[in-house]
């Protein structure tokens, strides 16, 4: 179990789906192969296999212990989901809760769940399917922090036309609505929401309207949990490259540049949702782009 301490905060990586190759032209349909070739020397083999034409990604959560509280950032895909538009996530059965238990956490122990945004692979374990066929909150004592902009955007009752289309079929109904009905959601909005004295969630729109990042400040240590701001380290070097999952690409580009710049200027460790290998990195400015300064070292 990968764990590290930043100031008074402990961070543990909880993997739901280990690194797997995804077709490059599916994840990044509009990014020319020349961009990948230009960075192949440092992306291969952990993040890229050009011979197979695949990008390597994984599904994981960040378990954060801060000020005596247990906080889970993003909750993966979940089990028993009907995902006809996302075959890789359809009717999964993973040992995610067992891996969480291996980190010393049972569902009732979780105080706060932070959904950086509402996508199928970030809200799935918000709920679980009970024996009577009902979706119930997985974490019975937790507050679920969900951006109001995403709650409203993905709510089928509001009839939004989305780029994701059928890829988001059933997600709101089985992974978001049940925790809201249970009275466990905080639909936050505005320019920030303080979680505690060391953690703050801020808007980072573009990937979805409500996409957000979680900033950590503890002593002299800084970090930022960026959700899907970047899907591959390629986007650190090429911040204008967008995956096919960004709802608003121009806005996503602007947000990516802003947050990467803030992370570089603050010396913050960057924790994306889908990086395999080291999983997190410190970044630095290189002209109008960025580069990996140093990869995270886990204990």
C-alpha positions in Angstrom: 0.0 0.0 0.0 1.6 3.3 -1.2 1.6 5.9 1.6 3.4 9.2 2.1 3.2 12.1 4.6 3.0 15.7 3.7 3.2 17.9 6.8 0.6 16.6 9.2 -1.4 14.9 6.4 -1.1 11.2 5.4 -1.9 10.1 1.9 -2.6 6.6 0.8 -3.1 5.3 -2.7 -6.1 2.9 -3.0 -6.2 1.2 -6.4 -9.4 -0.1 -7.9 -8.1 -1.1 -11.4 -4.4 -1.6 -12.0 -2.6 0.0 -15.0 -4.0 -1.1 -18.3 -3.5 0.0 -21.9 -6.3 2.0 -23.5 -6.4 2.7 -27.2 -4.6 6.0 -27.7 -7.0 7.2 -30.4 -9.9 6.5 -28.0 -8.5 8.4 -25.0 -6.9 11.2 -27.1 -8.7 11.1 -30.5 -7.6 14.6 -31.5 -3.9 14.5 -30.4 -1.5 13.8 -33.2 0.8 10.8 -32.8 3.8 13.1 -33.3 3.1 14.6 -29.8 3.5 11.1 -28.3 6.5 10.3 -30.4 8.2 13.5 -29.3 7.9 12.4 -25.6 8.2 8.6 -26.1 11.6 8.4 -24.4 10.2 9.4 -21.0 6.6 8.2 -21.3 7.6 4.7 -22.2 7.0 2.1 -20.7 5.1 3.3 -17.7 2.6 5.6 -19.4 2.8 4.7 -23.1 3.2 1.8 -25.5 3.4 3.2 -29.0 4.0 -0.3 -30.5 0.6 -1.3 -29.2 -0.8 2.2 -29.7 -1.9 2.4 -26.1 -1.9 4.8 -23.3 -1.5 3.3 -19.8 -4.0 4.4 -17.1 -5.4 3.2 -13.8 -8.4 3.8 -11.6 -7.5 4.9 -8.0 -8.7 6.9 -5.0 -6.6 9.0 -2.7 -7.2 8.3 1.0 -6.3 11.3 3.1 -6.0 11.4 6.9 -6.1 15.0 8.1 -6.9 16.5 11.5 -8.2 13.2 12.8 -10.6 12.8 9.9 -10.7 10.2 7.1 -11.3 11.6 3.6 -11.7 9.8 0.4 -11.0 11.7 -2.9 -12.9 10.1 -5.8 -14.4 6.6 -5.5 -13.7 4.8 -8.7 -16.1 2.8 -10.9 -17.9 0.6 -8.4 -19.3 -2.9 -8.7 -22.5 -4.2 -10.5 -22.9 -1.1 -12.6 -24.8 -1.1 -15.9 -22.5 0.8 -18.2 -23.5 0.0 -21.7 -21.7 3.0 -23.1 -18.5 2.2 -21.2 -17.7 -1.5 -21.7 -14.5 -1.4 -19.6 -16.7 -0.4 -16.6 -19.7 -2.6 -17.3 -20.7 -5.0 -14.5 -17.3 -4.9 -12.8 -16.5 -6.9 -9.7 -13.4 -5.6 -8.0 -11.9 -5.9 -4.5 -11.9 -2.2 -3.9 -13.4 -2.3 -0.4 -11.0 -5.0 0.6 -8.1 -2.8 -0.6 -9.6 0.1 1.5 -9.7 -2.3 4.5 -6.1 -3.1 3.9 -5.4 0.6 4.3 -7.1 0.4 7.7 -10.4 1.9 6.7 -13.9 0.4 6.8 -16.9 2.2 5.1 -18.3 3.6 8.4 -14.8 5.1 9.1 -15.0 7.6 6.2 -15.9 11.1 7.3 -15.8 12.9 3.9 -16.1 11.8 0.3 -14.9 14.3 -2.2 -16.0 13.8 -5.8 -13.7 16.0 -7.9 -16.3 15.7 -10.6 -19.2 13.6 -11.7 -17.9 10.9 -14.1 -18.5 7.2 -13.9 -15.0 6.4 -12.7 -15.0 9.0 -9.9 -18.3 8.4 -8.2 -18.9 4.6 -8.5 -18.2 3.5 -5.0 -20.4 6.4 -3.6 -23.0 3.6 -3.5 -23.3 -0.2 -3.4 -26.1 -2.5 -4.5 -28.0 -4.1 -1.5 -29.5 -7.5 -1.4 -33.0 -6.0 -2.1 -31.7 -4.4 -5.3 -31.4 -0.8 -4.0 -28.4 1.5 -4.4 -27.4 2.8 -0.9 -24.5 5.0 0.2 -21.4 2.9 0.7 -20.1 5.3 3.4 -23.0 5.7 5.9 -21.4 8.3 8.1 -19.8 10.5 5.3 -20.6 13.8 3.9 -20.3 13.6 0.1 -18.9 16.9 -1.4 -20.2 17.2 -5.0 -19.9 20.3 -7.2 -23.4 21.7 -7.7 -22.5 22.6 -11.3 -21.9 18.9 -12.0 -24.9 17.7 -10.0 -27.1 20.0 -12.1 -25.3 19.3 -15.4 -25.5 15.5 -15.2 -29.0 15.3 -13.7 -31.1 13.7 -16.5 -34.1 15.8 -15.3 -32.3 18.9 -16.6 -32.0 17.6 -20.2 -28.5 18.8 -21.0 -26.9 17.6 -24.2 -23.4 16.4 -23.3 -20.3 15.4 -25.1 -20.2 12.2 -23.0 -23.6 11.1 -24.2 -24.4 7.5 -23.5 -21.0 7.0 -21.7 -22.8 8.5 -18.7 -25.9 6.3 -18.9 -27.1 5.4 -15.4 -24.3 7.1 -13.5 -26.3 9.9 -11.9 -29.2 7.5 -11.1 -27.1 4.8 -9.3 -24.1 6.8 -8.0 -25.2 10.3 -7.2 -29.0 10.5 -6.7 -29.0 7.8 -3.9 -26.6 9.7 -1.6 -28.5 12.9 -2.3 -31.8 11.2 -1.3 -30.1 10.0 1.8 -29.3 13.6 2.8 -25.6 13.0 2.7 -24.5 15.4 0.0 -23.1 18.9 0.2 -23.6 20.5 -3.2 -20.8 23.1 -2.9 -20.5 26.2 -5.2 -18.5 29.4 -5.3 -14.8 30.0 -5.5 -13.8 27.5 -2.8 -15.0 25.2 -0.1 -12.9 24.6 3.0 -12.7 21.0 4.1 -10.5 21.7 7.1 -7.6 24.0 7.9 -5.3 22.0 5.6 -7.5 21.1 2.6 -9.5 23.3 0.3 -11.5 22.4 -2.8 -11.6 24.9 -5.7 -13.3 25.0 -9.1 -11.3 23.8 -12.1 -13.9 23.7 -14.8 -13.6 22.4 -18.4 -13.3 18.6 -18.1 -16.8 18.9 -16.7 -18.6 22.2 -15.7 -18.0 21.4 -12.0 -14.6 19.8 -12.1 -12.5 20.8 -9.1 -9.1 20.3 -7.5 -8.2 19.8 -3.8 -5.3 21.9 -2.5 -3.3 20.7 0.5 -1.3 23.0 2.7 0.3 21.6 5.8 3.4 23.2 7.2 5.8 23.8 4.3 4.3 21.0 2.2 1.9 21.6 -0.7 0.0 19.3 -2.9 -3.0 19.4 -5.3 -5.3 16.5 -6.2 -6.4 17.3 -9.7 -8.9 14.6 -10.7 -9.0 14.5 -14.5 -7.2 17.8 -15.1 -4.5 15.5 -16.8 -5.1 11.9 -17.9 -1.5 11.4 -19.0 1.8 13.0 -18.2 1.9 14.0 -21.9 -0.5 16.9 -20.9 2.1 18.3 -18.5 4.5 18.8 -21.4 1.6 19.5 -23.9 -1.0 21.3 -21.8 -3.2 22.1 -24.8 -3.7 18.4 -25.6 -7.2 17.3 -24.6 -8.7 13.8 -24.1 -12.0 12.9 -25.8 -13.7 13.3 -22.4 -13.4 17.0 -21.9 -16.8 18.6 -22.1 -15.4 22.1 -22.9 -11.9 21.8 -24.4 -11.0 25.6 -24.6 -12.0 26.0 -20.9 -10.2 22.8 -20.0 -7.0 24.1 -21.6 -7.1 27.3 -19.7 -7.8 25.6 -16.5 -5.0 23.0 -17.0 -2.5 25.8 -17.7 -3.6 27.8 -14.7 -3.5 24.9 -12.2 -0.2 23.5 -13.5 1.2 27.0 -13.2 0.0 27.3 -9.6 1.4 23.9 -8.8 4.8 24.8 -10.3 4.9 28.1 -8.5 3.9 26.7 -5.1 6.1 23.5 -5.4 3.0 21.4 -5.0 3.0 17.7 -5.6 0.4 16.9 -8.3 -1.9 13.9 -7.7 -3.9 13.0 -10.9 -6.6 10.4 -10.8 -5.2 8.0 -13.5 -1.4 8.0 -13.5 0.2 4.6 -13.0 3.7 4.1 -11.8 4.8 6.8 -9.3 1.3 8.3 -9.5 2.2 11.8 -8.5 4.8 14.4 -9.5 6.2 17.8 -8.8 6.2 20.0 -11.9 8.2 23.0 -13.1 7.7 25.6 -15.8 9.5 25.3 -19.1 8.7 28.3 -21.2 5.0 28.3 -21.8 4.8 24.6 -20.9 5.7 22.3 -18.0 7.8 19.3 -17.2 8.1 16.7 -14.5 10.6 18.0 -11.9 10.5 14.9 -9.7 8.3 11.9 -9.3 6.7 11.0 -5.9 8.5 8.6 -3.6 6.3 6.4 -1.6 7.1 4.4 1.5 
